[in-house]
Amino acid sequence: MSGKRALVVGSGAGGAVCAFELATAGWDVTVIEEGGAFALEDYGQSAERAMALLYRHRGMTPLLGANPIAYVEGCCVGGSTEINSGFWRRTPDATLDEWATDYDLRGASAGDLEPHFVWAEAALHVGLHAGKWPTSTALFAHGATTLGWAHHEVPRIAPNCRGTNRCASGCPTGAKQGVSQSLLPRAQAAGARLLTHARVHQIHGDAPHAQRVEILRHEPGQPPQTEWLTADAVFLACGATETPALLRRSGIHHNIGDSLQIHPMLKVLAEFPSSVGGLSSVLPLVQITEFAPDISLGGSYLTPGHAAVLLADNWPQGRDVMTRLDRVAAYYVAVRGRGHGSVRPATADATRSTLRYAMAPQDVELLTQGLRHLARVLFAAGALAVHTGVTSMPTLTSAQHAERALHAPLRADSLNLSTVHAFASCPIGERQAKTAANSFGKLWGWQNLILADASCLPSSPGVNPQATVMALARRNVRAWISDHAATR
């Protein structure tokens, strides 16, 4: 070991990358994870059990505002990579160009990030679905082809996927390459240690040097304990909501937690004439990019519980759908959000953060347009009905019906919205007036606090952010290692 000690806060996409790169470069690495470590036999359980094991606050984290939005994220070894669908999208070139222009983000062009994407795709075995498409995917692709709309199957980190429909409960077969299955074991083999059931409460030290972190240990069945760890560098990778909350608890505020962005998502249930395997196969794998980057149309995970939640606001007209779920598949419209939110530590509970998000008028307009497009493609695919997450909206029964019902923007407070993508709460770049850290994630005013998660994205990427997070994290940590010449 080099004698240089690094603490990595969070074991998800960004944290796993940092742990691997630091450990292989000879640093003494401890990864601090708030959640627990679980084996494959713990995965694939009921939604209730999975949420208790793998999710932050059992999946109940609201984004407060005039139109509250449900937000879910992982809280376990591997973070959200353990519960997501495994979709992989590189950052669009146009988004990278925007970041360079608006934030003076340097060293993050498509060419700069190419080797990091290639490395991550090899490490996670990114590829297309092996074998025949499930019916829900084939129908969606057929609808897009009929309309002449651009679409493609999205690559995933799930080689040899067996279609168990357990992505959100942790893949029980190990096919999905969450970082607990891929990168973290390699980091541990290189010497990294993993500390679980440990929440970093505060970072202590006088700028420009953080010196130690205060950890609240909460091992199951044991009384809570406070521990301290010292470090030469602290890599912050606990996510777009927890990283800014931690920094603010530590008295660090400059552009921290004031610019949260999300991809607002509205889901629908499409009912077809015969069985489509929505409950028994992998979610629809095709994404329509005809309206990208502002609007994305694709497939969503489905369970009876998810269906009931979506139907709840129009229950009298939709409850019979619960008896026909074999003929139903779930799809979504997501938009590149233009609204802004905030993250603050909760005052009454040290384990929680208070999240707020204000929808922009453009968000509502795009969601309305996207829902109209989604209904059109689903009816072209052969759907008999489309059940929306819009309060008081009748079940849509044809493309013409959808055009009439969605000719004007919907009311924001009628939308049953959710999101699994949050970012940009601590943006990076060289424009210090609007960023929290420099282009390589080093917090302004600090020499050894480095961002390496979704919080550091300058703004909404318009695609699933995992690839972007991993590429930026690897770029940031490798720049740090190079600057500090850590050797064995």
Secondary structure, 3 states (H helix, E strand, C coil): CCCCEEEEECCCHHHHHHHHHHHHCCCEEEEECCCECCCHHHCCCCHHHHHHHHEHHHHCEEEECCCCEEECCECECCHHHHCCCCECCCCCHHHHHHHHHHHCCCCCCHHHHHHHHHHHHHHCCCECCCCCCCHHHHHHHHHHHHHCCCEEECCECCCCCCCCCCHHHCCCCCCCCCCCCCHHHHHHHCCCEEECCEEEEEEEEECCEEEEEEEEECCCCCCCEEEEEECCEEEECCHHHHHHHHHHHCCCCCCCCCCEEECCEEEEEEECCCCCCCCCCCCCCEEECCCCCCEEEEEECCCHHHHHHHHHHHHHHHHHHHHHHHHEEEEEEEECCCCEEEEEECCCCCCCEEEEEECCHHHHHHHHHHHHHHHHHHHHCCCCEEEECECCCCCECCHHHHHHHCCCCCCHHHECEEECCEECCCCECCCCCCCCECCCCEECCCCCEEECCHHHCCCCCCCCCHHHHHHHHHHHHHHHHHHHCCCC
